[in-house]
């Protein structure tokens, strides 16, 4: 429906979330019409005048309402409106009786008294000096919030930023933004640099301002974390920042040197590159290197009492498990007993699971307290099932918390309060980025055993670094590479296809009735989408006995006629169509409906959740997949189950969710599905690579159907090009010792 601007007075507030300011209210316009308005309007109260810019949306229960994008707020000026406002309880310390006494005494000047002379409130019977001060502070807080929202609204910035800014800067929030608009480009707020740059220039900031140039330099370092880079070479950083804001390179050079001088950026010669790091990434890389060095020294000094009994213990484990280890598998179990740090790598069908079970059994026989960890909830659940014991995410194990005022992620377990485990096994190591690795190593003791398991041919971590690859290529850590494909695995066409792709070959595409891998050639995007829908809705459930909820559609790209966005629309219409008993909520161009499969697309550390056993916590992370279990009748709260946790989302948080009937291959990392339908058609060059195809194939456990173009498959299998990630971890480990302090700045 059409965009609109309406003005009026708040008659009453229907719903308000104190955590994020999301509000549902009734606005009475000048001609007496009552309009429902929804959006981020913290501390809204009856009596306030609003000018709302937004768009009309239709709610299945409440009818037409305005979804606010911009809000201008004006305090009430008439005595009756002031009384209504203060009686609402929006100002802490003021109830209806006190509100009546204040208005009776100060009349139309009541709000001015609250803001500028709260001490005058003591003239009212029952209000002490302390209470008057608290009332004044509460009112000034809200006044500042309104002014901040007016600034955001005037500049077309999300109103939801107001509470986040206030948590960090308090009453100085608006002054902080006006002094340095670029602080909104920070990861905590996520405003696009180009948007904030235009606003800053419109506010009078000079094009050659030092603050502007420094912001460009810091933005380039932060932005490139999303491309996997831990640092940027100085020359590339200067060139990128200079191009971003069209300033002379020497100006960017000067600002970079100023940032280095203040310690905001760290500079060091890494091999033949002058590397520039954000400070926290530099600290993480140094921290990982130094901790691994200490762990390696510990393993060299340690003589385990079990070392001379390893062979006998392995024979006992083999007898208990009813198998005989292959030489490489046996070596992995031996190293877990004798060494402090071990890497175990291998593709599908090479016995990685059997090796991990053997390692865990060995650690048990040695009397070690062992933790099983993985980067994601799904990967942890699978690891626990394979080993027959509890496994958990790294975040949960470390007790991750989030500081609302600074936006920093912290962990309860660290150097000061380390994990008590004597051994830690981490699966899906290819997904672990540098900051998470740093957090994990900070929490383990120097003499703790660390066994890291993964497939180095899968796509690297979404976050910065290439930790698993760097550890392997450094040559400093004992590594077992499982390469033998076992006979039972050779019977799987999925596994044969994965290994063929890994060798640069197109998999065998001839379909056989006994196969678990099928190829269906469709070169027209719309025809391919129609086939995917048919497979998920009827053919696989009817012919293979696989229910739709056990099928995951994967695709290299989000965009285009056959990307995940288009696939999700088609699959939702087929698998979860509208029905009278199904509630739904429209958010932008997406409709969320009870029963929908959804995915969280960015880390949100303050989403509250509860498990079936009553345990509560917070944090839903990028890539977590859940199901919409319920939508409240007003359509403002959604209950979403993520495996064993149920989280509540307010409507303004829906921008963090996507439908997940189809997901990108990148988002599927760490997950395994009973059946996968993989769409493979020509896409952007960066996606037509071997790693994407290999990762997509290896997500399927029992059935893989590839729909697409055989020539596209050939291009992907042949293209082993990997985007270079700037990381110094491998170089540092190769040095074998702490880098001398005089080499650092």
C-alpha positions in Angstrom: 0.0 0.0 0.0 1.0 3.7 -0.4 3.5 5.6 1.7 1.9 8.1 4.0 2.4 10.8 6.6 0.0 11.2 9.4 -0.1 13.4 12.6 -2.0 13.2 15.7 -2.0 12.7 19.5 -1.4 9.3 21.2 -4.6 8.2 22.9 -3.2 5.0 24.4 -0.2 2.6 24.1 -1.3 -1.0 23.2 2.1 -2.7 23.5 5.7 -1.6 24.2 8.9 -3.6 24.4 11.3 -1.9 26.9 14.3 -3.8 25.5 14.2 -2.4 22.0 11.5 0.3 22.0 9.1 -1.5 19.7 5.6 0.0 20.2 2.0 -0.4 19.1 -0.1 2.6 19.8 -3.3 4.4 18.8 -3.0 7.8 17.3 -6.0 10.2 17.1 -5.7 12.6 14.1 -7.1 16.1 14.1 -10.3 14.9 12.3 -10.9 12.4 15.1 -9.8 9.3 13.2 -8.0 6.6 15.3 -5.0 5.0 13.5 -2.9 2.1 14.8 0.9 2.8 14.5 3.7 0.3 14.9 7.4 0.9 15.1 10.4 1.8 17.3 9.0 4.6 19.5 10.7 4.3 22.9 8.8 5.7 25.9 5.8 6.7 23.9 2.9 7.8 26.2 -0.6 9.2 25.8 -0.7 12.9 25.2 2.4 13.1 22.9 1.9 14.5 19.5 3.5 12.5 16.6 4.1 13.1 13.0 4.6 9.6 11.5 6.0 8.8 8.1 5.6 5.2 7.0 3.4 2.9 4.9 0.1 1.3 5.3 0.1 -2.4 5.9 -2.8 -4.8 6.4 -2.8 -7.0 9.6 -5.0 -10.1 9.4 -6.5 -9.4 12.8 -6.3 -5.7 13.4 -6.8 -4.5 9.8 -4.9 -1.5 8.3 -2.1 0.0 10.3 0.9 2.3 9.7 4.4 0.9 9.9 6.5 3.8 11.0 9.8 4.6 9.3 10.2 8.1 10.6 8.7 9.7 13.7 8.7 13.3 14.9 7.7 13.7 18.5 6.3 16.8 20.2 5.6 17.0 23.9 2.1 17.9 25.0 1.4 21.6 25.7 -2.2 21.6 26.9 -2.8 20.9 30.6 -5.2 17.9 29.9 -2.6 16.3 27.6 0.2 16.9 30.0 -1.9 15.2 32.7 -2.6 12.3 30.4 1.1 12.0 29.6 2.4 12.1 33.2 -0.4 9.8 34.4 0.7 7.0 32.0 3.7 6.1 34.2 6.1 6.9 31.5 8.2 9.0 33.9 9.5 6.9 36.7 8.3 8.2 40.1 5.1 9.8 38.8 1.7 8.0 39.1 -1.8 9.4 38.4 -2.0 11.1 41.9 1.4 12.8 41.6 0.7 13.8 38.0 -2.5 15.5 39.1 -0.7 17.4 41.9 2.1 18.5 39.5 -0.2 19.8 36.8 -2.4 21.5 39.4 0.6 23.3 40.8 2.6 24.1 37.7 0.0 24.0 34.9 1.3 24.2 31.3 4.8 24.7 32.7 4.9 21.3 34.3 7.2 19.7 31.8 9.5 22.7 31.8 9.8 22.3 35.6 10.6 18.6 35.3 13.4 19.3 32.8 15.0 22.4 34.2 14.0 22.9 37.8 13.0 19.5 39.3 13.9 20.8 42.7 10.6 22.8 42.5 8.8 19.5 42.9 9.6 19.4 46.6 6.9 22.1 47.0 4.4 19.3 46.5 3.5 17.4 49.6 5.1 13.9 49.6 7.9 14.6 47.1 11.3 14.5 48.8 14.5 16.1 47.3 15.8 12.7 46.4 12.5 11.7 44.7 12.5 15.1 42.9 16.0 14.4 41.6 15.1 10.9 40.3 12.0 12.3 38.6 14.1 15.0 36.9 16.7 12.5 35.7 14.0 10.1 34.3 12.4 13.0 32.4 15.7 14.4 31.0 16.6 10.9 29.9 13.4 10.7 27.8 13.8 14.2 26.6 17.2 13.3 25.3 15.8 10.2 23.7 13.2 12.2 21.9 15.8 14.6 20.5 18.0 11.7 19.4 15.0 10.1 17.6 14.3 13.4 15.9 17.9 13.5 14.7 17.6 9.9 13.4 14.3 10.5 11.8 15.4 13.7 10.1 18.3 11.8 8.5 16.3 8.7 7.5 18.2 6.6 9.9 16.6 3.6 11.7 14.8 4.6 14.9 15.9 1.4 16.5 19.4 2.9 16.8 18.2 5.3 19.6 18.2 2.7 22.4 21.5 1.2 21.4 23.1 4.7 21.3 21.6 5.6 24.7 22.9 2.4 26.3 26.4 3.3 25.3 26.4 7.1 25.6 23.5 7.9 27.9 22.4 11.5 27.9 25.4 12.5 25.8 24.3 10.2 22.9 23.1 13.0 20.6 26.2 15.1 21.3 28.4 12.1 20.5 26.7 11.5 17.2 26.8 15.2 16.2 30.5 15.4 17.1 31.4 12.2 15.2 28.6 10.9 12.9 30.9 8.1 11.7 30.5 6.3 15.0 27.3 4.9 13.5 29.3 3.0 11.0 30.6 0.8 13.8 29.6 -2.9 13.7 27.2 -2.3 16.6 25.0 0.1 14.6 25.7 -1.1 11.1 24.9 2.1 9.2 26.4 2.1 5.6 29.5 4.3 5.4 28.2 6.1 2.2 24.9 7.0 4.0 26.7 8.3 7.1 29.3 10.1 5.0 26.6 12.0 3.2 24.9 13.0 6.5 28.3 14.1 8.0 29.0 16.3 5.0 25.5 17.8 5.1 26.1 18.6 8.8 29.1 20.7 7.8 32.0 18.3 8.2 34.8 19.3 5.9 35.7 16.9 3.1 39.3 16.8 4.2 38.4 16.5 7.9 40.8 14.3 9.9 37.9 12.6 11.5 36.4 11.8 8.0 39.6 10.4 6.6 40.3 8.3 9.8 36.7 7.0 9.6 37.4 5.9 6.0 40.6 4.0 7.0 38.8 2.2 9.9 35.8 1.4 7.8 38.0 -0.3 5.1 39.6 -2.5 7.8 36.3 -3.3 9.4 34.5 -3.9 6.1 37.2 -6.3 4.9 36.7 -8.5 7.9 33.6 -9.7 6.0 35.9 -10.7 3.2 37.9 -12.9 5.6 40.9 -10.5 5.9 42.6 -10.2 9.3 44.7 -7.3 8.1 45.2 -5.3 4.9 48.6 -4.4 3.4 49.3 -0.7 4.0 49.4 0.2 0.3 46.0 -1.5 -0.4 44.5 0.1 2.7 45.6 3.6 1.8 44.4 3.2 -1.8 41.0 1.8 -0.7 40.4 4.6 1.8 41.5 7.3 -0.6 39.2 6.0 -3.3 36.3 5.6 -0.8 36.1 9.3 0.0 38.0 10.7 -3.0 40.9 12.2 -1.0 44.6 12.4 -1.9 46.6 9.2 -0.9 49.0 11.2 1.3 46.0 12.4 3.4 45.0 8.8 4.0 48.7 8.0 4.8 48.8 10.7 7.4 45.5 9.6 9.0 46.7 6.0 9.1 49.9 7.1 10.8 47.8 9.0 13.4 45.7 5.9 14.1 48.8 3.8 14.4 50.3 6.4 16.8 47.2 6.2 19.0 47.1 2.4 18.9 43.8 2.1 17.1 45.6 0.4 14.2 48.6 -1.9 14.7 51.3 -2.1 12.1 53.8 -4.9 11.7 55.9 -6.4 8.9 54.4 -9.8 8.1 56.7 -11.7 5.8 57.2 -9.2 3.0 54.0 -7.2 3.7 53.5 -4.1 5.8 50.3 -5.4 7.6 47.8 -3.0 9.2 45.4 -4.5 11.7 42.5 -3.4 13.8 43.8 -3.6 17.3 41.4 -6.4 18.4 42.4 -8.6 15.4 46.1 -8.0 16.0 45.6 -9.0 19.7 43.7 -12.1 18.6 46.4 -13.2 16.1 49.2 -12.6 18.6 47.2 -14.3 21.3 46.5 -17.5 19.3 50.1 -17.8 18.3 51.5 -17.3 21.8 49.0 -19.7 23.4 49.7 -22.5 20.8 53.4 -22.0 21.4 52.9 -22.5 25.2 50.7 -25.6 24.5 53.3 -27.0 22.2 56.0 -26.5 24.8 53.9 -28.2 27.4 53.4 -31.3 25.2 57.2 -31.5 24.7 57.8 -31.4 28.5 55.1 -33.8 29.4 55.7 -37.6 29.8 52.3 -39.2 30.1 52.1 -42.3 32.2 49.8 -43.8 29.5 52.3 -43.3 26.6 53.9 -46.7 26.9 50.4 -48.4 27.1 48.9 -46.8 24.1 49.0 -49.9 21.9 47.3 -52.0 24.5 44.6 -49.4 25.1 43.9 -49.1 21.3 43.5 -52.9 21.1 41.0 -52.7 23.9 39.1 -49.9 22.2 39.1 -51.8 18.9 37.7 -54.8 20.6 35.0 -52.8 22.3 33.9 -51.1 19.1 34.2 -54.2 17.0 36.6 -52.8 14.4 40.2 -52.5 13.4 41.6 -49.0 12.7 43.3 -48.2 9.5 46.9 -47.0 9.9 46.0 -43.3 9.7 43.1 -43.7 12.1 45.3 -45.5 14.6 47.9 -42.8 14.3 45.2 -40.2 15.1 44.3 -42.0 18.3 47.9 -42.5 19.3 48.7 -38.8 18.8 45.7 -37.8 20.9 47.3 -39.8 23.7 50.8 -38.6 23.3 50.6 -35.1 22.0 49.0 -31.9 23.3 47.8 -30.4 20.1 46.6 -32.5 17.1 44.9 -31.8 13.8 42.7 -34.4 12.1 41.6 -33.8 8.6 39.7 -35.7 6.0 36.9 -35.7 3.5 33.6 -37.7 3.6 34.0 -41.5 3.8 37.6 -41.4 5.1 36.8 -42.6 8.7 36.9 -39.2 10.4 33.9 -40.1 12.7 35.4 -43.5 13.6 38.7 -41.7 14.5 37.0 -39.1 16.6 35.1 -41.9 18.5 38.4 -43.6 19.1 40.1 -40.4 20.3 37.3 -39.8 22.8 37.5 -43.4 24.0 41.3 -43.0 24.4 40.9 -39.8 26.4 38.3 -41.5 28.6 40.6 -44.4 29.3 43.3 -41.9 30.3 41.0 -40.4 32.8 40.7 -37.0 31.0 37.7 -34.8 31.5 36.9 -34.1 27.9 34.7 -31.4 26.2 33.2 -31.9 22.7 32.7 -28.6 20.9 31.6 -27.2 17.5 31.0 -23.7 16.1 27.3 -24.1 15.5 24.4 -25.7 17.3 23.7 -28.2 14.5 27.3 -29.3 14.3 27.4 -29.7 18.0 24.2 -31.8 18.0 25.6 -34.0 15.3 29.0 -34.5 17.1 27.2 -35.4 20.3 25.0 -38.0 18.5 28.1 -39.5 16.8 30.0 -39.8 20.1 27.1 -40.7 22.3 27.6 -37.9 24.8 26.9 -34.2 25.2 28.5 -31.7 22.9 28.0 -28.0 22.9 28.8 -24.9 20.9 32.0 -23.0 21.6 30.0 -19.9 22.5 27.9 -21.7 25.1 30.8 -23.6 26.6 32.7 -20.3 27.1 29.7 -18.5 28.6 29.3 -15.8 26.0 27.8 -12.5 27.2 27.2 -9.2 25.5 27.8 -5.8 27.0 24.9 -3.6 25.9 26.7 -0.4 26.6 29.8 -1.1 24.4 28.5 -3.8 22.1 31.4 -6.0 23.0 31.2 -9.8 23.2 32.8 -11.2 26.3 33.2 -14.7 27.7 32.9 -15.9 31.3 35.6 -18.4 30.6 39.0 -16.9 30.0 42.6 -16.7 31.3 41.4 -15.7 34.7 38.6 -18.4 34.9 39.7 -21.2 32.5 37.9 -24.3 31.6 38.6 -27.2 33.9 38.7 -29.7 31.0 41.9 -31.7 30.4 41.1 -32.3 26.8 39.0 -30.5 24.2 37.8 -31.9 20.8 36.6 -29.3 18.3 34.8 -30.5 15.2 34.1 -28.4 12.0 37.3 -26.4 12.5 37.1 -24.9 9.0 34.2 -22.7 10.3 36.2 -21.3 13.3 37.4 -17.8 12.6 40.2 -16.0 14.4 38.3 -14.2 17.1 36.5 -17.4 18.2 39.8 -19.3 18.1 41.3 -16.7 20.3 38.4 -16.9 22.8 38.7 -20.7 23.0 42.4 -20.8 23.5 42.2 -18.0 26.1 39.9 -20.3 28.1 42.0 -23.6 28.0 44.9 -24.3 30.2 48.4 -24.6 28.7 48.5 -28.3 29.4 45.1 -29.1 28.0 45.0 -31.4 25.1 43.4 -29.9 22.0 42.2 -32.1 19.1 40.9 -30.1 16.1 38.9 -31.9 13.4 37.7 -30.7 10.1 37.7 -30.8 6.3 40.1 -28.2 4.9 38.5 -28.5 1.4 35.2 -27.0 2.7 34.6 -23.2 2.4 36.6 -21.2 5.0 35.0 -19.4 7.9 32.6 -16.6 7.3 34.5 -14.4 9.8 38.1 -13.2 9.5 41.0 -15.6 9.1 41.7 -19.0 7.7 42.5 -20.6 11.0 42.3 -24.3 10.1 44.2 -23.9 6.9 46.9 -21.8 8.5 47.4 -24.3 11.3 47.8 -27.1 8.8 50.1 -25.2 6.5 52.3 -23.9 9.3 53.8 -27.4 9.8 54.1 -26.8 13.5 51.2 -29.0 14.6 51.0 -32.8 14.3 48.5 -33.5 11.5 46.8 -36.7 10.4 45.2 -36.5 7.0 42.7 -39.3 6.3 42.7 -40.0 2.6 41.6 -43.6 2.2 37.9 -44.0 1.2 36.6 -47.1 3.0 34.7 -49.8 1.0 31.3 -49.0 2.5 31.8 -45.4 1.7 32.8 -46.1 -1.8 29.2 -47.5 -2.4 27.9 -44.0 -1.8 27.6 -41.9 -5.0 27.5 -38.8 -2.8 30.9 -39.5 -1.4 32.3 -40.5 -4.9 30.9 -37.2 -6.3 32.5 -35.2 -3.5 35.9 -36.7 -4.1 35.6 -36.4 -7.8 34.9 -32.7 -7.4 37.8 -32.3 -5.0 40.1 -33.7 -7.8 38.7 -31.2 -10.3 36.4 -33.7 -12.1 32.7 -33.6 -12.8 30.9 -36.3 -10.9 29.3 -39.2 -12.7 25.9 -37.8 -13.8 24.3 -41.0 -15.0 21.4 -41.8 -12.7 20.8 -45.4 -11.4 18.0 -46.7 -9.3 20.3 -47.8 -6.5 22.1 -44.4 -6.3 21.9 -41.8 -3.5 22.9 -39.1 -6.0 20.8 -37.9 -8.9 21.4 -35.2 -11.5 18.4 -33.5 -13.2 19.4 -31.3 -16.1 17.5 -28.0 -16.2 19.2 -25.0 -17.9 16.3 -22.6 -17.7 16.1 -20.9 -14.3 12.3 -20.9 -14.0 12.1 -24.6 -15.1 14.7 -25.4 -12.4 12.7 -23.6 -9.7 9.5 -25.4 -10.7 11.4 -28.8 -10.5 12.8 -28.0 -7.1 9.3 -27.2 -5.8 8.0 -30.4 -7.2 10.8 -32.5 -5.7 10.3 -31.0 -2.2 6.5 -31.1 -2.3 5.6 -34.4 -4.0 8.3 -36.5 -5.7 10.8 -37.0 -2.8 8.0 -37.5 -0.1 6.0 -39.9 -2.3 8.8 -41.8 -4.1 11.6 -41.7 -1.4 9.6 -41.4 1.8 11.5 -38.2 2.8 9.3 -35.6 4.4 9.7 -31.9 3.2 11.1 -30.9 6.6 14.0 -33.3 6.1 14.9 -31.8 2.7 17.2 -28.8 2.5 17.5 -26.8 -0.7 20.9 -25.3 -1.3 22.0 -22.7 -3.8 25.3 -20.8 -4.4 23.5 -17.4 -4.6 20.8 -15.3 -3.0 20.0 -13.2 -6.1 18.4 -13.8 -9.4 15.6 -15.9 -10.8 16.9 -19.1 -9.1 18.6 -17.6 -6.0 17.5 -18.5 -2.5 15.1 -15.4 -2.3 13.2 -16.6 -5.3 13.3 -20.3 -4.2 12.0 -19.4 -0.8 9.0 -17.6 -2.2 8.1 -20.6 -4.4 8.8 -23.2 -1.7 6.8 -21.3 1.0 3.8 -21.0 -1.3 4.0 -24.8 -2.0 4.9 -26.2 1.4 3.3 -23.7 3.8 0.5 -21.8 2.0 -1.9 -19.4 3.8 -4.7 -21.0 5.8 -7.3 -19.6 8.2 -5.7 -21.3 11.2 -2.2 -20.0 10.3 -1.3 -16.6 11.7 1.2 -14.5 9.7 3.2 -11.3 9.8 4.2 -9.2 6.8 7.7 -7.7 7.1 8.8 -5.7 4.0 8.5 -8.1 1.0 8.5 -11.2 3.2 5.5 -12.9 4.9 6.3 -15.0 8.0 3.8 -17.6 8.7 3.4 -20.2 11.5 5.2 -23.4 10.4 7.8 -21.5 8.3 11.4 -22.5 8.4 13.5 -19.4 9.1 17.2 -18.6 9.5 18.9 -15.9 11.7 21.2 -13.9 9.3 23.3 -11.9 11.8 24.5 -12.4 15.4 22.1 -11.0 18.0 23.4 -11.4 21.4 20.4 -10.2 23.4 17.6 -12.4 22.0 16.2 -14.2 25.0 15.5 -17.9 24.8 14.3 -20.7 27.0 14.9 -24.5 26.8 12.3 -27.2 27.6 14.1 -27.9 30.8 13.6 -24.3 31.9 17.1 -23.1 31.4 17.2 -19.6 30.0 19.9 -17.7 28.1 20.4 -15.2 25.3 21.9 -15.1 21.9 20.8 -16.4 18.5 23.6 -16.5 15.9 24.1 -16.0 12.2 23.1 -19.3 10.5 20.8 -20.7 13.2 17.7 -22.3 11.7 14.4 -22.5 13.5 10.6 -22.9 12.9 8.0 -20.3 13.6 5.8 -22.0 16.2 3.4 -19.2 17.0 2.5 -15.6 16.2 0.4 -13.7 18.8 -3.0 -12.5 17.7 -1.7 -8.9 17.5 1.1 -10.1 15.2 3.7 -8.3 17.2 5.4 -11.3 18.9 6.8 -14.4 17.1 7.8 -17.6 19.0 10.5 -19.4 17.1 12.0 -22.8 18.0 15.8 -23.2 17.3 16.5 -26.9 18.0 16.0 -27.1 21.8 15.6 -23.4 22.4 12.5 -21.2 21.9 13.1 -17.5 21.4 10.6 -14.6 21.2 11.0 -12.0 18.5 9.3 -8.7 18.3 8.1 -7.5 14.9 11.0 -5.0 14.5 13.5 -7.9 14.8 12.2 -9.6 11.7 14.8 -7.9 9.5 17.3 -10.4 11.1 15.4 -13.4 9.7 15.0 -15.0 6.3 12.9 -17.9 5.1 15.1 -21.0 5.1 13.4 -23.5 2.8 16.4 -22.7 0.6 19.7 -21.4 2.0 23.1 -20.5 0.4 25.8 -23.1 0.5 27.9 -20.7 2.6 25.1 -20.6 5.3 24.9 -24.4 5.3 28.4 -24.9 6.6 28.5 -27.1 9.7 25.1 -28.6 9.0 24.1 -32.0 7.6 20.7 -32.9 6.1 19.0 -36.2 5.3 18.3 -35.0 1.8 19.8 -32.1 -0.2 18.5 -30.5 -3.4 21.4 -28.5 -4.8 20.7 -26.0 -7.5 23.7 -25.4 -9.8 23.3 -22.8 -12.6 25.7 -20.1 -13.9 26.3 -17.5 -11.2 28.7 -14.8 -10.2 32.4 -15.8 -10.9 33.2 -15.8 -7.2 30.6 -18.4 -6.6 31.5 -20.7 -9.5 34.3 -22.4 -7.6 35.2 -25.9 -6.4 34.8 -25.1 -2.7 31.1 -24.1 -3.1 30.2 -27.2 -5.1 32.2 -29.5 -2.7 30.6 -28.0 0.4 27.1 -28.3 -1.1 27.6 -31.9 -2.0 29.0 -32.9 1.4 26.0 -31.5 3.3 23.8 -34.5 2.1 23.7 -37.5 4.4 21.4 -40.0 2.6 20.2 -38.3 -0.7 21.5 -35.7 -3.0 19.7 -34.3 -6.0 21.5 -31.8 -8.2 19.2 -29.6 -10.4 20.9 -27.5 -13.0 23.4 -27.2 -15.8 26.1 -29.8 -16.3 28.4 -27.2 -17.9 28.1 -25.1 -14.7 29.1 -28.1 -12.7 32.1 -28.6 -14.9 33.2 -25.0 -14.5 32.9 -25.2 -10.7 34.8 -28.4 -10.4 37.6 -27.2 -12.5 37.9 -23.8 -10.7 40.0 -24.2 -7.6 40.6 -20.5 -7.3 40.5 -19.4 -3.7 40.2 -15.8 -2.7 43.3 -14.8 -0.8 42.8 -14.0 2.8 45.3 -11.7 4.5 46.3 -13.5 7.7 49.6 -13.6 9.6 48.9 -16.7 11.7 50.7 -19.2 9.5 53.7 -16.9 9.3 53.8 -16.3 13.0 53.6 -20.0 13.8 56.5 -20.7 11.3 58.6 -18.3 13.3 58.4 -20.7 16.2 58.7 -18.0 18.9 57.2 -14.7 20.1 57.9 -11.8 17.7 60.3 -9.4 19.4 58.6 -6.3 20.9 60.9 -4.0 18.9 59.4 -5.2 15.7 56.0 -4.0 16.7 54.3 -0.7 16.7 
